[in-house]
């Protein structure tokens, strides 16, 4: 990808995130019976929150190598965690933009991993707490 394409992609993702927040009158991650409990134990890495349709559906520890599968609007998304980094290794959606975002870690956060067709966003719990996205 060229630099201009990368910048355009970042701008589009940022616009999409702002639209999600503005259009949703409730919090992006609000609490209800379908929301996963906030982890209380100490993470080996960092706690990462996976949000879908306004609710946290999964927390995972970036310090534990694993693969997590979540269900979105279009289909399944597989999140691979390895060496305190994570990325989307597989997704059922037409454009696969979230797969192309590559590996993320707690220090590389500028833009959260977002899959608009599946309505899924992945952010560190610390970032979500700071932005008051979590209950």
C-alpha positions, 0 to 999 in steps of 0.5 A: 500500500502507498502512504496516501492509501494508508492515510486514507484508510486511517481517516476512513476508520476514524470517521467510521468510529466517530459515526458509531459514537455519534449515532449511538445514543448509549455508550459504545459498550454499554452493560446489560445481560449480554455483556461479558463481565469485566475481568478482575484478575491480573492479566499476563499482558493487557486486557483487550475488549472486543465489542459488538453492537454496543456490548463487550462480547469478549475480553482476552489477555494479550499475554496468553497465545490463543485464537478467539472466535466471535460472531458478527453481523456477517459471520465469524471473526478469528482473532489470533494472539501471539507474543502480546500482539493480536490481529484478525487472522480470518473474517467472514466479510466482503472486504477483509479490511480488518485482516489487512490492518496487521498485528497490533500491540498495546504500544501501537494503538492509533486506530482500533481494529474495526470490522464495519460489516460485522460491527466489531471493534477491538480496543485495549481495556485501558483505552476503553476505560479512559474513553468511558466506553465500559461500565 
